[in-house]
Amino acid sequence: MNTLLWVVYPYLSLVVLVGGLIWRHRYDKFGWTTRSSQLYESTILRWGSPLFHFGVLMVLIGHVGGLLIPESWTEAVGITEHGYHLTAVFIGTVAGFCTLIGLGILIARRRLTGPVFAATTRNDKAMYVVLAGVIVLGLWATVRANVSGPGYNYRETISPWFRSLFYLSPDPEIMAGVPVAFQIHILAAFALFAFWPFTRLVHAFSAPVGYATRPYVVYRSRDDRPGLRPVRPGWEGPPKLPTPGGRRDRSGR
């Protein structure tokens, strides 16, 4: 069971993630979008979207630092493990609650705003359930172990195991003693990775590489300014051409 959960399952999720992204980019380029609903409602979105994305960014930075950077590296630059742990728990908890609150606002907006709810697909609903589950489980594990509990240093167990996946030599026995709350959170996170390419979350892998080299977008004003032709209602028709030998007034007729 340890081999199935901590070796086969993670690699299977990562293969589906990479393969799904390649498939999506090749066969569904026009669907590689967030399907923005800002056109339907923007007031609530201004509150929920920045809060959610800020929280996700901080959570991502914290996970990268905690899982990919070895404990010896931070100690080598003068950061004690105790100081790192306190900072990571505080910032991670705040970022997690920001993410959860922002996601809650976005879900409430999507459910209570008629046009936005009408544009919501079953795929979107499933995505929100999985995403919310991962966030709640992560907060639950952190608060239970490090806020209300005696504390748990995941950099001694989970981090070496996670890095070993990229070394192609994972040790499933490391995860056997990890608290259950963290185990469930990790399993849910890998389920989200496998589901990721087939949802609107795929836009996270977009990069505006061509933005700097794209042609300029030309905008033309409709304001009444000197040198512009007067705006004429559509029912008046095109201006009449002057007859030979006739005179034209200021309107061109």
Solvent accessible surface area in square Angstrom, and as a share of the most:
residue,aa,sasa,rsa
1,M,160,0.71
2,N,51,0.26
3,T,76,0.44
4,L,95,0.47
5,L,52,0.26
6,W,5,0.02
7,V,30,0.17
8,V,76,0.43
9,Y,59,0.22
10,P,0,0.00
11,Y,58,0.22
12,L,108,0.54
13,S,3,0.02
14,L,44,0.22
15,V,100,0.58
16,V,53,0.30
17,L,25,0.13
18,V,84,0.48
19,G,35,0.34
20,G,5,0.05
21,L,28,0.14
22,I,112,0.57
23,W,124,0.43
24,R,15,0.05
25,H,103,0.46
26,R,170,0.62
27,Y,140,0.53
28,D,48,0.25
29,K,122,0.52
30,F,205,0.86
31,G,20,0.19
32,W,51,0.18
33,T,52,0.30
34,T,43,0.25
35,R,99,0.36
36,S,78,0.51
37,S,9,0.06
38,Q,102,0.45
39,L,166,0.83
40,Y,107,0.41
41,E,29,0.13
42,S,32,0.21
43,T,86,0.50
44,I,71,0.36
45,L,35,0.18
46,R,159,0.58
47,W,188,0.66
48,G,0,0.00
49,S,27,0.17
50,P,78,0.49
51,L,54,0.27
52,F,20,0.08
53,H,93,0.41
54,F,110,0.46
55,G,0,0.00
56,V,56,0.32
57,L,98,0.49
58,M,58,0.26
59,V,44,0.25
60,L,104,0.52
61,I,99,0.50
62,G,40,0.38
63,H,83,0.37
64,V,67,0.38
65,G,15,0.14
66,G,0,0.00
67,L,29,0.15
68,L,76,0.38
69,I,66,0.33
70,P,26,0.17
71,E,43,0.19
72,S,70,0.45
73,W,158,0.56
74,T,13,0.08
75,E,86,0.38
76,A,87,0.67
77,V,111,0.64
78,G,63,0.60
79,I,79,0.40
80,T,88,0.51
81,E,32,0.15
82,H,127,0.57
83,G,31,0.30
84,Y,39,0.15
85,H,41,0.18
86,L,99,0.49
87,T,74,0.43
88,A,34,0.26
89,V,24,0.14
90,F,141,0.59
91,I,74,0.38
92,G,33,0.32
93,T,24,0.14
94,V,71,0.41
95,A,3,0.02
96,G,6,0.06
97,F,93,0.39
98,C,25,0.15
99,T,4,0.02
100,L,53,0.27
101,I,98,0.50
102,G,0,0.00
103,L,3,0.01
104,G,36,0.35
105,I,51,0.26
106,L,21,0.11
107,I,63,0.32
108,A,47,0.36
109,R,6,0.02
110,R,17,0.06
111,R,137,0.50
112,L,147,0.73
113,T,24,0.14
114,G,49,0.47
115,P,71,0.45
116,V,0,0.00
117,F,71,0.30
118,A,86,0.67
119,A,44,0.34
120,T,18,0.11
121,T,61,0.36
122,R,214,0.78
123,N,54,0.28
124,D,0,0.00
125,K,96,0.41
126,A,43,0.33
127,M,3,0.01
128,Y,27,0.10
129,V,108,0.62
130,V,45,0.26
131,L,16,0.08
132,A,24,0.19
133,G,27,0.26
134,V,17,0.10
135,I,22,0.11
136,V,72,0.41
137,L,41,0.20
138,G,13,0.13
139,L,16,0.08
140,W,107,0.37
141,A,1,0.01
142,T,30,0.18
143,V,47,0.27
144,R,133,0.49
145,A,15,0.12
146,N,26,0.13
147,V,87,0.50
148,S,91,0.58
149,G,28,0.27
150,P,148,0.93
151,G,34,0.33
152,Y,43,0.17
153,N,37,0.19
154,Y,46,0.18
155,R,9,0.03
156,E,109,0.49
157,T,33,0.19
158,I,10,0.05
159,S,1,0.01
160,P,40,0.25
161,W,1,0.00
162,F,35,0.14
163,R,37,0.13
164,S,12,0.08
165,L,2,0.01
166,F,121,0.50
167,Y,151,0.57
168,L,141,0.70
169,S,71,0.46
170,P,27,0.17
171,D,61,0.32
172,P,22,0.14
173,E,113,0.51
174,I,54,0.28
175,M,0,0.00
176,A,56,0.43
177,G,68,0.66
178,V,6,0.03
179,P,46,0.29
180,V,96,0.55
181,A,5,0.04
182,F,18,0.07
183,Q,33,0.15
184,I,72,0.36
185,H,30,0.13
186,I,18,0.09
187,L,47,0.23
188,A,23,0.18
189,A,18,0.14
190,F,5,0.02
191,A,43,0.33
192,L,10,0.05
193,F,61,0.25
194,A,26,0.20
195,F,51,0.21
196,W,49,0.17
197,P,0,0.00
198,F,84,0.35
199,T,2,0.01
200,R,21,0.08
201,L,18,0.09
202,V,0,0.00
203,H,61,0.27
204,A,64,0.49
205,F,101,0.42
206,S,62,0.40
207,A,69,0.54
208,P,112,0.71
209,V,128,0.74
210,G,45,0.43
211,Y,138,0.52
212,A,95,0.73
213,T,118,0.69
214,R,133,0.49
215,P,113,0.71
216,Y,211,0.80
217,V,86,0.50
218,V,106,0.61
219,Y,189,0.72
220,R,205,0.75
221,S,54,0.35
222,R,222,0.81
223,D,93,0.48
224,D,122,0.63
225,R,133,0.48
226,P,137,0.86
227,G,85,0.82
228,L,85,0.42
229,R,182,0.67
230,P,91,0.57
231,V,116,0.67
232,R,59,0.22
233,P,53,0.33
234,G,74,0.71
235,W,216,0.76
236,E,82,0.37
237,G,32,0.31
238,P,118,0.74
239,P,51,0.32
240,K,150,0.64
241,L,158,0.79
242,P,62,0.39
243,T,97,0.57
244,P,138,0.86
245,G,88,0.84
246,G,42,0.40
247,R,227,0.83
248,R,158,0.58
249,D,86,0.45
250,R,253,0.92
251,S,52,0.34
252,G,28,0.27
253,R,111,0.41
